[in-house]
Amino acid sequence: MSVFRPLKEGSQNETPSEKKVQDITINAFYEPHTLTFLAMIAVSLGYICLTRSDDNEELNIFYGLITCALVVGVPISIMLFPNGPFTRPHPILWRIVFGGLLCYMLALVFMLFCSMSQIRRAMIFIDPSLKDAKREIDLVESYAEDCSDISFATIWASLDIFAFAHFWGWGMKALMIRNYGICWTISVTWEITEVMFQHILPNFKECWWDHWILDVVVCNGGGIWLGMIVGQFLELRRYRWESVLEIDSRKKKFKRCLLQFTPESWGRLDWLHGNYRHPIGRTLALFIIMMLWQIVELNTFFSKHFFRYPGHNWMCWGRILFMGLCSMPAIKQWYIYVTDPRCKRLGNHCWLYIMTVLVETLVQIKFGFEEFSRANISYILQWVVIMFIGAFVGLMLNVYSGVYYHPKGYPADEDEIELDVNINRQRKSEKVE
């Protein structure tokens, strides 16, 4: 069977977390190319190892790691790794994302056995501009000054590139989660996280209006609203795809090729319906995704603080974009796992994403152990309790809003109706047996 061909219905390998490719029209893009990849890998490895000098040992290690990741890792990802929950623009993209996340996780494991000086030498070798880099707290004398001076001009002056990044980031998060209640819960609890971790990261100290007006209301709230509006627009569209071979006009063919980079379909995500109907189980599901979100964000600031590189460096924003891309299939598979009764195991993308976040956290603890040892443990425990309470409150707000706006229940789409019918038939057959 082709490595790109969709799973057959009813096959033992078919899972709700891995989506099949529907209506394949250009078979060349979905046929096996195992011998082609084998030849490409062999020729590339031969050219790299036979044409370059071995005089520089550090350069040898760097080229070796890059070769393992790009020349060997990417083709193996394309051939062997799972599709994931998305098929647009092509399953190859999401297989490469899975392979990239695996390489990143293995690099983090390797970092656990390195010293800080070794990692700093590697960072300076990759980016020489980091040689004289300093921590942000070493450049800024104080934070959160003149908090009583609040005006429209003050807030307007604070709208910089980082404010736009907040806005844009929350727009993307809203498109992934597609739930006002969960987005607002994570937004508010993140500001609480900043307050609870100020004793470790002084750059978390902000004026109250910076926390709750500029961040929560303006940037986060605006991004959430825009993301939900775009999601509602995509949800209302009717998706009917035609083969590019059946289109006569070149202009329409080109348009169809561009539309391949858009979603195949778009539906709402109902986080309140599925396996874990009990409030405790539903709260735990929401608590886990909230904690992962907070830890991923915290690791961004811990990395800048412990490994000394500025926020505008490509290592910082590159990691943010990469983890954001990897979180797309991970969140979708987590949603399927907690809502679809047919899903009995966590999806591969989601499992690897959680594992990567945990290893990344271990790296931060290892190299920031001295500062963590001076942290106030009571603040950390209070933070965990607040996160759990926030998850429960967010769940209750979602339930209340659902009852208030949809007193007869949430409107179900065709896929959910078909799923409920199949589940009821399965239960009836089990009772007969």
Secondary structure, DSSP 8 states (H G I E B T S, - for coil): --SSS---TT-TT--TTS----S---GGGGS--HHHHHHHHHHHHHHHHHHS----HHHHHHHHHHIIIIIIIHHHHHHHS---S--SS-HHHHHHHHHHHHHHHHHHHHHTTS-HHHHHHHHHHH-GGGTT---HHHH-S-SS--TT---HHHHHHT--HHHHHHHHHHHHHHHHH--HHHHHHHHHHHHHHHHHTTTT-GGG---HHIIIIIIIIIIIHHHHHHHHHHHHHHHHS------GGG---HHHHHHHHHHTTS-S------TTSSS--SHHHHHHHHHHHHHHHHHHHHHHHHHHHHHT--TTSHHHHHHHHHHHHHHHHHHHHHHHHHH-TT--S--HHHHHHHHHHHHHHHHHHHHTHHHHHTS-HHHHHHHHHHHHHHHHHHHHHHHHHHHHH-TT-----HHHHHHHHHHHHHHHHHHH-
